[in-house]
Amino acid sequence: MDRKVVALVAAHEESVRIAATVTALHGLVDEVVVVDDGSSDGTSSAALVAGATVLRASRRRGKGRAIEESLERLPPADVWLLADADLGPTASGLGPLVDAVGEGSADVAIAAFPKLGGGGFGIVKRTAARLIRGACGFDAREPLSGQRALTAAALAAVRPLAPGFGLEVGMTIDAVRAGLKVIEIPIEGLSHRPTGRGPRGFAHRARQGADILAAVAARAIPRPRGRTRR
């Protein structure tokens, strides 16, 4: 029997937070699948103990490819919930995304974070929003949010997913161009580990920016509608 709602969590070196994230998601979905993207710590073990199904990559593939390859290995589901591994207990707040998609009020529902401290200067976020607007006309409040619920048909329409950190921007552009209803829902209390303004934080944002630019460049010519994926 096909599963109803499945959470898909890409994780890399998240042994500290992944168990709390998985536990919080269990209250919202029928199954939690953690995609361990080549972690060298105890991410897979912690996820298993918390009750997740774990798919482990032998080497790091990057967020977009890790999730895309996991979808090739998983049975179908009616609704997919993508969530970041570092949400911890606040992942329990993603219920409105699942509800919006399950009730048919949206094809893609994206979580909007409350104002959080400890991040960068917002350059990548603002750039991503402008690129999305230019590519498809959608005004994204949270262009980088990895917390997204999609119907099975919507997920099929946005595959293959953009590699790396370009996943979210590419998904939004593809969904709007496919004529899907995309909404953003503010989620109070939602939080994740801040990247900070140190060398590691800026290196992360540099990789993120490069992946986003690559995803938008790959969509300079709109992809045809009606692609069929399982």
Secondary structure, 3 states (H helix, E strand, C coil): CCEEEEEEEEECCCCCCHHHHHHHHHCCCCEEEEEEECCCCCHHHHHHHCCCEEEEECCCCCHHHHHHHHHHHCCCEEEEEEEEHHHHHHHHHHHHHHHHHHCCCCCEEEEECCCCCCCCCCHHHHHHHHHHHHHHCCCCCCCCCCCEEEEHHHHHHCCCCCCHHHHHHHHHHHHHHCCCCEEEEECCCCCCCCCCCCHHHHHHHHHHHHHHHHHHHHCCCCCCCCCCCC
